[in-house]
């Protein structure tokens, strides 16, 4: 007799974004003529740049000729791409070997799967609010108890509030796996080197592991802010980093990411090298490598010309972030983030709950955002707006909020 994984039964409602989609569909059925403007999910909208298109085309052309055709490649990615990624880290002063970089089909699968190389009895700490994937995958793996009072029993929530600048204090008590995302989704805050150093020191002292999601690193313009955790001394001993070209290069549909699992990384029962080998083992067992076409595209993204063009894309979305932030502030809404990150974190007006704010935005301004409470209990009373969208749509949405939202 087959039985289901009972941990799925612990998951609270649906995954956040499908739930938003469901509510929007209900609204549209009732209001068929309303033009809904979507600043909800962080989904890229602008076309790939010319250099990147050429790289992808080159990948297709290689497949068209028997002399250059390739089938399965190395599960961990083409060496040329791993070397190119290692060189990028070197530019930030972080020295990594190419075999510490594992190319994948994106940061979401990596941030979901990475927990599988750790025992089920690890205590997990997450920033609160957090990208739901960190939480849900640990629930499914059985590292938490039940959903109760807007939180999972057994999970350590590290509140990120206005008081601490939306970066958490060190966890109280012992935790083993610590998820940190900077630039942060959803709050748009960015950790300083000193803030990351405190967590690195904490992790080394307790032989804990930090899972650092840097998927929005390309959106940092302030040169003093770290673009990788490996800018912090000691991080190679205690941190895994996950990154992606989804947002930086518009690869949300192309799919290309990577995880860095340093050989120096250790944990309570794993000497240096063990976690790197386990991730290699996991990937070679369960993954057949990123698409060879996507990897050609990634090499083009990382070329000097590709980087210049992608910075243009990033600048485009960051201008949207500025428009959102300034527009909301002009009607007295309190906003955070949106300066070195493509998300604006808005305090809901008049003490509304996050979902009340969602409904109000949708009904009065026809704008879709993401309720902060969907990211964790400390997100209650906040609302996230994404800067990914066509500039004219963002401007229209902001104008609608300014004109139609009854404050
Ligand atoms: C978000 O809106 O939080 C992101 O787009 C989701 C994702 O990258 O998977």
Boltz pocket constraint, residues with backbone or C-beta under 6 A from the ligand:
constraints:
  - pocket:
      binder: B
      contacts: [[A, 40], [A, 41], [A, 42], [A, 43], [A, 108], [A, 131], [A, 185], [A, 386]]
      max_distance: 6.0
